[in-house]
Amino acid sequence: MIFAKVFGIALVGLTIIYLSMSAFLQSVRRDRLERQYDAAPVAGVHRDAHVAMGMTAYRPRLRRQLVVLVYLVPVAAVGIIVYVVNSN
């Protein structure tokens, strides 16, 4: 029962971290795309369209990387630590 509570709290915490990092990294990427367009405007493409296309291409990769970094790495690390501590 305690394990389920700890797991639930950890899941909520990791989800908050995931959402925060996602918002922050999308903001950074959007700023980078805007600066890139301002430095070298593309003829026939509006700035907002350029940013929208760049963000559409970026989101799947961001989602995949964040899932691995926020959910899988900490769970794997805790699992390895529990295994090592209990194997001795």
C-alpha positions, 0 to 999 in steps of 0.5 A: 500500500505504501509503495502505491502511494509513493509511486503515485506521488512520484508519478504526479511529481514527474508529470509536473516536471514533464509539463514544465520542461515541455513548456520551457523547451518549446518556448526556447525553440520558438524564440530560436525559430523567430530569431532564425527567421529575423536573421534570414527571412525566407521569401514567400513564407510569413514569420508565423508560418515559419515558426509553426512549421518548425514547432510542428517538426520539433514536438514529436522529438521533444515528446520522445526525449522528455518521456525518456529523460523524465519518466524512464531514467529516474525509474530505471535509476531507482530500480538499479539502486534498489537492486544493488542495495538488496543484492548485497 
